[in-house]
Amino acid sequence: MRLASKIFLVSACAILLLGGVAAWSIVAVSRLAEVNRDIAMRAVPAIETASGLPESFRRLVRLEAKHLVLRDRAYADLWNERATRAASELDRLGTLLVTPDEIMWHRRTVAAFADYRGHVEQARVHLARGEVERAQQISERPAREAAEQAETSVIKLTAASNAALGRAQADAATLAARTWTAVVGAFLGGLVVALAATGLVAYRMTRSLRRLSRATRDLADGAFTDALPEDRNDEIGDLGRAFNRMAARLKEVDALKEDFFSHISHDLRNPLTGIRGAAQLLIQGKAGRPLDPRQAHLVRIIDESVDRTLGLVNQILDVTRLRARLMPLERRPVDLAKLVLRGLDELSPAAEEAGIALGSTTSGADFTVQGDEAGLMRVVTNLVGNAIKFTPRGGSVSVQVRDWGAEIELRVTDTGEGIAAAALPRIFDPYRQAHAGRNGSGLGLAVVKGFIEAHGGRVDVESEVGKGSVFVVTLPRGRGAA
């Protein structure tokens, strides 16, 4: 799947997931609102209506009694109006009730109120006939009992409605708690899943990009060895495969370059050696009659030039072999402190001629390493020779050997020109020079690094322009690298 498709798919899934959670949350909140609306539109009005009926029944009883005593038609008309209103309220109350208890007590209330109205009508019939005593008997006994029964039933109906309201409110509170818990939980869960999905895609992308970035740095430093994984089918996978092809091609080019330098250097050694031998024979006068002074001078120039060229060829061969790990090393115990003294003895004439103080110090007791004596001598002479070369007259070069237990440290310190910070990362690369315009091939420090790494050690440099440089070589006491 291509990278754009992955990003779109994950984004779409995250959006759909959060959208689904939002829709479900709306449904859940709507259900909660419906429950609360039912309480507000049914239970509360039912209780309010039922609560007012007992007083209505008592007022009807009082009006009825006044009508019997005063026989005023106005009281009869007012009773009829209020009885009709009470009956209407009972009918409306019946539409608001849902629980079995409420419905049962409502029916009893309606029945009792109907009986009461019937008894009142009978009492009025007797009153109209002049049977006052009979009318009073009906009013005080069956009518009053029916009114009390209606009042008792409606009070119990109110209690049932209050109980139903309490249960509904408790259920609504529980539903609200569950709803909000579920809504928050679903939202957080959806958010976590969406973040996890996008984070996974981002992690896989950044991991591949970090791997590619690290491989790019290694390739730039000449240390790239492992190919990048090619299991991805997106643009990053294409980039990794292209990078692997580029790295393989660069390795081939580097190998061709090393092979070319190796062959050309090897092929140059024989004729150069022959030229050098012939020049020395001419200088010594062993190839015929002696040379005149001008001829001898020219032959010496030839000899010195051939000597420098032969040294350059040998350095190219050494760098090529060291980088290919083909340099033969004769390892044996070497006292690095004594080796340094021999190297300084060899270089002291050049230091005296340049007006530079040359010295050495040691710190510790045992300076023995397992290494190739000739290779380590090359390290010492190259580092000290460079220090002398780039230190002005009147300066100093000091070499210190330290015993660090499992390692031996060699420090070459000078008071020379120093090296610019921008040039420091590349000074150990072949054919690189920290100071432009100076004689040299740029191979001396590459040879140093090659020999040190072949012994399993490391070499570092600290430098400041105008104050000098410190080259630090650290060697293990054991055999180190093969």
N, C-alpha and C positions, 0 to 999 in steps of 0.2 A: 504494500500500500504506500502511495506517495505521501510525502510529508504534509502537503496541503490537505489531502484527504484525512489524514490522521488528526490534524489540528481541527478541521471542520467537524469531524465525527465526534471527537471528545467535547468540543464546545457545544455542539448540538445536543449531545446526551446530557451535558450539565444543564443546559437551558431547559430541556424538556423535563428533566428530573425536578429542578427547582420550580418549573411551571406547574408540574403535577402536584407537588407539595403545596404550592399556593392554592391551586384549585380545590384540593382536598380540604385545606384549611378553611377556605371560604364556605364549603359545604358544611363542615363541622360547626363553624361559627353561626351559620344560618340555622342549623338545627337547634343550637343553644338559644338563639334569638327567638325561634318559634316556640320553644318551651316557655321562655319568659313572657312572650306575648300571650300565650294561652293562659298563663297565670294572671296577667294583667287584664285580659279581655273576658275571662270566664270566672275564674275562682274568686277574685276580689269583688266583682259586681254581684255574684251570687251571695256572698257573705253579707255584703251591704244590704241587699234586698231582703234576705232572710232576717237580718238583725232588726229591720224596721217593722216587720209583720206583727210580732207580739203586741207592740203598742197600738198598731192599727186594730187588732182584734179587741183590745181592751177599750178603745174609743168606741167601737161599734156596740159593745156591751153597755157602755154608759149612755150612748145615744138611745139605744133601745129602751133602757130603763126610764129615761126622761120622757120618751114618747108615751109609755104606758101610764106614767104618772100625770103628765100634763095634757096628753092627747092632742099635742100640737102637730099639725101636718108637716110643718117645716122640719121637725126632727126626723120624721119618717123619710122625707125626701133626702135629707142629708145622710141618713143611714144608708139609703139605697145607693147614693153616689159613692160613698166610701166603701161600701161592700163590693160594688162593681170595680172600684179601683183596686181593692185588695185581691179580688179574683183575678184581675188582669195581671197584677204583680206575681201572683202564684203561677199563672200560665207562663209569664216571661221567665220566672225562676226555673220552671221545669226545663226550659231550653238550655240552661246554663249548668245543669247537673250531669255528672258522668259516673260517679262511683255508685255501687249498689246501695250503700247505706243512705246516701243522699236521695237517691230515687225512691227508696222505700219510705223514708220519712216525709218526703214530698207527697207521695200518694196518700199517706195517712193524714197529712195536713189538709190536702184538697178534700178528702172524704169528710173529715171532721168539719171543715168550713162549710161544705155543702149541707151537711146535717144541720149545722147552726142556722144557715139561711132558711132551710126548710122549716125549722121550728119557729123561727121568727115570723115567717109568712103565716103559719098556722095560728100563732098568737094574734096576729093582726086580724085574721078572719074572725076569731072569737071576739076580739075587741070591737070589730065592726057590728057584730050581732048584739053587743051589749053584755057579752059574757066576760066581764072584766076579771072576775076571780079566776076563771079558766085560763084566760090569757096570761095572767100573772103566774099561774102555776107552770105553764109551759115555758115562760120566760125565765123563771127562777130555777127550774130543774133541768129538763132536757136541753133547752137552748144554752143555758149557762154551762152545763157539762160539755156540750159539743164545742162551745167557744174555748173552754179551758183545755179540752183535748187538742184542738187546733193549735192553741198557743204552746202547749207542751211539745207537740210534734214539730212545730216550726223551730222551737228552741233546740230540740235534739237535731233537727236538720242543720241548724247553724253550727252546732258542735261538730257534726259530721263534716260539714264544709270546711270548718277551721282545721280539722284533722287532715282532711284531704289537701288543704292548702299547705299545711306544714310539711306533709310528705312531698308535695310537689316542689316546694322550695328547697327541701333537703336534696331531692333528686336533681333539681336544677343546679344546686351548688356542687354536688358530686359530678354532674355532667360538665359543669364549667371547669372544675379542676382537671377532670380527665381530658376535656377538650383542649384546654390551654397546654397541659402537659404533652398531649399527643402532638399538638400543632408545633410547639417549640421543639419537641424531640424530633419530629419529622423534618422540620426545617433545618435543625442542626445536623441531623443525619444526612439529609440531602446535600447540605453544604459541605460536610466532611467528605462524602462520596465524590462530589463534584471537584473539590479541591484535591482529593487523592488522585482522581483520574487525570486532571490537568497537571498535578505535580509529577505523576509518573511519566507522562509524556515529556514534560519539561526536563525531568531528571535524565531520562534516556537520551534526550537530545543533547543536553549539556554534558553528560558523561561522554558521549561520542565526540562532541566538539572538544572537550578537554583532552581526550585521548589523541585526537587529531592535532590539537595545539602542541601537546607534549611531544608527539612524534615529529612535528615540524621543527620544534626547537632542537630535538636530538639530531634530526637530519642536518639542520644548519650547523650544529656543532660537530658533525661527522661521527655521531655515536648511535645512529639509528640502526637497529638490528631486527626487531620484531615487526612483522607485517601487521597492519590494522585488520580487525575482523571484517569480513565481507558478508555477514549474514543479514544485513539490513537491505530492504528493497526500496528504500526511499532515496531522496536526494543526498542525505548524509552518507548512505551506503555507496552511492555513485561517487561521491567525493572521496570516500575511503579507498575505493577500488582505483580511482584515478591517481590518488596519492601513492598507493602501493606500486602502481605501474611506473610512476615518476621516480619513486625511490629505487626501484629495481633498475630503471634506466640509468639513474645517477650512479648506482653501484657499478654498473657495467662501464660507464664512462670513466669512473674513478679507477676501476681495475685496468682499463685500457691505458689510462694515463700512467698508472704505476708501472704497468708492464712496459710501456714505451720508455719511461725514464730508466727503468732497470736495464732494458736492453741497450738503449743508447749510451748509458753510462758505462755499461760493461764493454761495449764495443769501442768506446773512446779510451778506455784505460790502456789497452795494448799499444795503440799508436802513440799515445802521450808518453807512456813509459819508454818506448823506443826513442822518441824525440829527446826525452830527458837524458837517457843514457848516451845518445850521440853527442848532445851538447856538452855533457860532462867530459867525454873523451876529448873533444876539441879543446875544452878549457885546460885539461891536464896535458895537452900536447902529445897524446898517445895515438892520434889519428894521422900522423904525418908531421910535416915541418911545423914549428911553432907559429902561432897566430901573432899578427902585429897587435898593438894595443887597441886599435879601433875594432878590429875583428873580434878580439877577446871580449870587449865591452858588449858588442852586439850579441855574441853567443851567451854571455851571462844574462842579458835581458831575455833571450829565448828560454834559458834554463829557469829563470825565476817565473816567467809567465807560464811555462809548462807546469812548474811546481804548484802554482796557484790553481791552475785549471785542473790538475790532477787531484788536488785537495778538494775542489768543488765537486768533481765527479765522485770521489769517495764519500763525500757527505750526502750526495744524492742517493748513492747506493745504500748508505746506512739508513737514511730516512725511509727509503722504499722498503728495505728489509724489516725495519722496526715496525712500520705501520702494517706490514703483512705478517708480523710475528714470525719472521723467518731468520732473524738475526741469531746466530749461534752464540750462546753465553757459556763461558767456562766458569762455573760457580765454585768458589772455594772461600774459606775464611779470609776476610780482608779487614785490616785495621784502618778504618776510615781516617783517623787522626794522622797516622803516618802517611797515608796516601795524600792527604791535603798538604803536608809538609813537602812531599816530593813535587807536587804540582806547583806550589809556591816557589820552590827552588828553580823550577823550569821557567817560570814566568817572571822571576825577580829581575832579570836583565831588562825586559821590556818595561817593567814598572819603574826601574831606576832611570831609564832613558826618558820616560814620560814625566819624571819628577813626582811620582805618586808613592806614598807610604803604604807598604804591604805588610800585613801582620795576621796572626792567627791565635786563637785561644781555644781551650777545651773546658768542658764542664762535665764531670763524672769520672768514671774509672774504666769502663769497658766500652770500646768503640768498634767492636768486631761485628761485621755483617757477612752474610753469605751472598756473594755476588761476583760478578765478572770484573776483575781488577782493571782491565783495559777500558771497559765501558764506563766504570765509575771514574777513572782518570779523565776520560773525555768530558764527563759531567763537570768535574772540578775545573779543568782548564778552560772549557767553554764559558762557564759562569764567571770565573775570575778574569779571563781574557776580555769578556764583554765589559765587565766592571772597569777594568783598566782603560779600555778603549773609549768609554763614555764619561770618564772622570777627568776634569781639567787638572792642569799642573798645580801642585800644591795640595791636592786632595788626598784621600786615603781610601783603601780597600781593606776590609777585615773579614776573615773567615772564622766562624765559630762552629765547633762540633760539640753537640750535647748528647748526653746519655739519658734517654727517657725510659729506661727499662726494656720494654718490648720493642722500642723503636729508637733509631738514631736520627738526630736532626742536624742538618748542615745548613748554616745561614751565611750567605754572602752579602755583605753590606758595603755600599759605596756612598760617596758624597758627590756623586756626579750630577748629570743634567736632570735625571728623573724621567718618568714616562707619563704622558698624558693619560688621564682616566679613560678617554674614549678608545685608546689603543691597547689598554691592558687586556681586555678579553681575547684578543687575537694574536698576542705576541708569540705564542707557542705554535702558531700555525706555520706550516712550511711556506717559505718565500715571503714572509711578512716581516717588515722592519718597523720598529717603533719610531725610528728617526730617519726621515727621508733624506736622500742625498749623501748618505754615508756608504763607504765601501762595504761590501759584504753580500752574501747570498740570501740571508734571511733563513738559513737552515740550522744555525747553531743552537738556538733554543728549542727547535723542533727535535734535534738530535738529543738534547738534554731530556726533554719530556719523554721521548721514546725509550731511552735507556732506563729512566726512573720508573716508568710504568711497566717495563719489562721485568723490573725487580720487585714489582708489587707495591711501589711507593707512590708518592704524589709530590708535585712541585707547585708552589704558590708564589705570588709576588705582591709586594706592597711598595708603592712608589708615589712620590709627590714631585711635581715639576719644580726644579731649582733646588731640591733638597736631597735627592738621591733615591736609591732603590734598595730593597731587601728581597733577595730570592731565598725562599725557604724550601729545602728538600727534606722530606721525611721518608726514611727507609725502614722496613721491618728487618728484624734480625734474622728471621728465617729465610726460606728460599723465595718467598713471595710468589709472583706470577710466573707462569711457565714461559 
